[in-house]
Amino acid sequence: MLFEDAHWADATSLEVLDLTVERVRALPVLALFTFRPEYEAPWAGLSHVTSIALDRLAPAEVETLAEHVAGRPLPREVGEQIVAKTDGVPLFVEELTKAVLESGLLIEGPQGWRLDGPLPPIAIPATLQDSLAARLDRLAPVKEVAQIGAAIGREFSYPLLRAVTGRDEPALRAALAQLEEAELLFRSGAPPDARYTFKHALVQDTAYETLLRSRRQMLHRQIADALRGEFAAVAAAEPELVAHHLTQAGLDEPAIEWWGKAGDQALRRSAFKEAAAHLGRAIELADKLAATAPSAPPGSNRLHLQTSLGNALIWTKGYQAPETSAAFARARELASREEDASERFSAID
């Protein structure tokens, strides 16, 4: 079994991992979990669990990896800069090597790559973010497709991307093929049923960060509209996706509605930690709106969000937890303003 990037997992998936580690103790199973050092695995010290820390690559290993990516030996000064600036991080080594190959500084010869002149001191970007941004800039004709994909998420489907980009099929497929060839995206399946994944979260982040704030908001609004329209089945199954894009678009009122839907759905599935998180987002946005119009009544939906949060906290924190008591105290306060007796009763019950 392989489970990658546990540091990004949701609470329910982490609970499954905990149960898996315990259940396979006496079974002929190899389970491999990868995660960043900041994630503290609760099962790391168990007798049947072995932890392996992956150290940074040694200079010789960096040179070997860079030459493997380049396909043939690199000039000595280029290799030295790659070793000096990547600090032994494999992804950085790969991306910097590709950035140098795409820069036009090297010429392919019979014995390997050679420089087409002196190596400028700024030829190799100093950070991974700079390297990825430079590679995207060199893909200017298709950069927008990467940016739109980044706004959708780390993984996205071809049909949703097509709906948001508005590009014709040949142009979109050509753009995606170019991003695949640059190894910024990985594809599973074939269009129109293909799904694409950014090679690394940093690739997605870099593409997203190159967007202006106004453009980001417009894209998130288009994505939310597409999910609620053409992809209604996806929206119904994953309302938190719609809620996220509405929130990023600055559309607080519909975002509150969809965070509430996500919270209610998580409650029905007994995913109580996720329910508490979704409902907390809805309440946060609702309170922010209320602060801009303090004279407006909160409404029964605000009370429903509060009581639902209280019910989720009962399961995640317990009846007597301060967070649970505070949630129901706030619900009773909101209920006191309600004329509908059934709504008031929901907070007391």
N, C-alpha and C positions, 0 to 999 in steps of 0.2 A: 504494500500500500504506500502511496506517495501523496503527501499533503504539503503543498508549498505555501510559503508566506503566511505562516500561522499568525504573525503579528498583525495582519489585516483582517483576521477572521471575525465574524460576528459571534455574539455570546453563545448562541445555540450550537454553532459549529464547534466552538471550543469545548462545550460540554460533551459533544460527541467524541472529540479527541480524548478527553479525560476518561470517558467510559471505555473507549477502544483500548487505550493503554492498559487499563485494568483487566479487561476481558481477555486480551491476548497473552496474558502473563504465562500461561501454561500451554499455549498453542503454537504450532509450527508456522508462525507468521513473522514476516519482516515488515515493520512499519517505519517509514522514513518521513520525519517532519522537519521542514526547514523554517527558520525564523531568525529575525535580527536579534542582536545581543540584548536589546532593551526589553524584549519580551521574556518574562519570567515564567517558565513552564512549571506548573505545580507538580509534575511527575518527574522532574529532571533528576531527583536523587534516588529514585526507586532502583531496586537491585537488578531488575531486568531491563533497565534503560541505560543506554550509553550516550553520553553527550560528546560531540566532536566539534571543537571550535575551528572554523576555517580561517587561517591567518592570511595576511596579505602575501602576494607573490613575491618571491625573491627576484633581484634584478635579472638573473639569468633566465628565470621563468617568464618574466615580462618580455624579454627579448624573443624567447621562443614563441610565445603567444602572438606577439606583434608580427613576426615573420610568417606564422601560420595564417593570420588574417590577410597579410599582404600577398601571400602565395609564393613569395621568393624573398631572398635576403634584402634588407633595407640598408641604406647608407649608415655608416657608424654614427655620424652626428645626429641623424634622425632618431636612431635607436636610443642614443643617450638622452635626448630630450624626452622621449616617451617614458623611459625609465624614471627620469627625474620628476616629471610632472604628473604621473599617474599614481604614485605612492602605492603601487602594487595592487590596485583595485582592478579585477579582471574586466568588468564592464567598461571602465574608463580606458583601459588598454585597447580594447576592441574599438571603442568609439573614436579615440584619438587617432588610431592607425587608419581607420576609414576616412577620417577628416583629412589627414595628410594625403592619402591616395586621391581623394576627390578634389584637392586644392589645386592640382596642376603643377605642383612643385617638383614632382618626380617623373622621370622618363624610364620606361621599361627597357632594359638592356639584356643581352644574352646571359650575363652573370647575375642579374638581379636588378633592383631599382637603383637609379642614380639621380642625383640632384640636377635640376636644370639651371643651376646657378647657386649663389650663396644662399644659405638657409637663413631667412629673416628671423630675428629673435621673437617676433610675435606670430610666427607661422603656425605654431601649435598652441591652441587655446589653453589657458591656464586652469580652467575648471571644466568639469564634465558638462555643466549647464551651458557654458560657452561653446563647447565642442558640438553638443546636440543642436544648439541654436544655429551655429554656422552651417551644419549639415542641412538643416531645414531651409535656411536661406538659399543654399545652392540648389534646392529643389523648388525654387520659387513658383513655377507653374502649378505645382501640385500641393504646395504648402497649405493652401486653404482647406483642402480635403483632410489633411492631418489635423488641422485646427478644429474643424467641425467634428471629426471623430473624437478628439480629445474632450470636447464639450459634452459629447454623449457619454463617454466613460472609458475606462481602461479597455473594455471589450464592447463591440457594437456590431450590429447586423447590417448586411448590405442593404436590405429594403429600407430600414430606418435612415441610414445615411443618405440613400438616394432621395428619400422624401424630403430631407432637410436641405440637401445641397441644391436640388433642382436641376442638376446637370443631366445631360443626355447620357444614355447608357454607354456608348463607346468612349466618351471622354472620361466618365467616372471610372470605368474599368481600367482604362489606360493609366489614370492617376494612381489608382490603388496598386496596380502592377508595379509602377515605378517606386512606390513606397515599400512594397514587398522586396523589390530587387535591392533597395538600399538597406534592407533588414531593419527597418523601423517598425514595420507591421508584420505579424504572422497571420496566415489565413488557414481556416479549416473549412472544407467544403468548397463548392464552386458557385459563383453568382448565378442566379439571384438568391441562392440559399446559403451564401457564404457568411461566415462570422470572422471578424478581424480582432486581433489583440495587439496592443502596443508591446513592443519587445520588453520594455521595463516601465515601471511607473514614472521614472524620471523622464522618459521620452514623452509620455502623455503630459506630464507637468510642464515640460519645456514648450511643447506645442500650444498648450492652453495659456501659458504666461505671455506668449507673444501676441495674444489678442487684446485689443483695447477693451476697456470696461463696458462701453456702450455696445460693442459688437458681441461681447460675451452674453450680456443680458438679452440681446435680440435672438442669439442662437438658442439660449435656454428656453426662451418663449416659444420659438419654432419647434423645438424638440418636444416640449410639453403639449403643444397643440397637436403635433403629429401623433403622440402617444394617446391622447384623448380622442382622436379622430380615427385615423386609418389603423392604428394599432391598439384599439380599445381592449382587446383580449390581454395584451401585455400590461396595459394600465390596470386592468381588474386584478390580474395576478400579482402585480408588483406596484401597488399604489405609492409606495415610498419613492419610486423613481420619478413619478409625476410630481410628487411633493417637492423633491429635491430640485428639479428643474424650475418649478414655479418659484421656489424660494430664491434660487440664484438669479431668476429673472426680475426679482423685486416685486412679484405679484403676491403680496402677503395674504389677501383674503382667500383666493382659491387655494393657496398653499396650506392654509389652516384646515380647510375642508379635506384636502388630500392627506395631510399628516394625520388627521383624525381617522380617515378611512384606513390608513396603514396601521394605526394603533389598534383599531377595532378588529381588523383582520388578524393581527398578531395575537390579540387576546383569544380569539376563537381557536387559534392554532396552539394555544398554550405556550407561545413564545413570549414570556412575560418581560424579559429584559428588553427585547426589541420593542414591545408594546410601550413600556415606560419611556424609552428613548423617543419614539415617534410622538407619543402624546405630549411629552415634555417640549418637543419642538413646536407643536401646535399651540400649546399654552404660552410659550415664549413669544411667538408671533402675535397671538391674540392680545396678550398684555401690552405688547408694543403698540398695537393699533389702538387699544383702549387709552393708552397714555396720550395719544394725539387727539382723542375725543373723549375726555373724562366724563362728560355729561351723558354720554350714550349708555343705555343699559347693556350689560354684558350678554344677555340672551341665553336661551336654554342650551344652545350648542356649547357655549363656554362652560356651563355647568356639567354637561355630559362629558366633556373632555376631562374635567377635574375629577369627577367620580370614576371615570374609566382609569385615570392615572392612579387613583387610590386603590382600585381593585388590582391593578398590575403590581403595585408596590406591596400589597399584602403577600403576594407570592414570591416577590424577589427580596423583600426586606423583612417581612413579618408583620403581624398585627400591631405589635407594640413599638415598632421602629419609629423614631422621630419623624422620618420622612413620610411614613404612612399617616401618622397623626396629623402632620401639617397639611397633607393633601386633603384629608377629609375635613379638617377645620376650615380650610379655604372653600371647600365644596359647601359646607353648611352656611358660610357667609354669603356665598353666591345664591344659595337656595332661599335665603331669607328675603331676597328681592323678587322671587318668583311668585306669580299669582297662581300658577297651576300647582295644585296640591301634589299631583303625582310626581312632578319634577322635584318638589321640595323633599318628598319622601325618599327619592333615590339617593339623596345625599345623607340622609339620616340612617337609612337601611344599611 
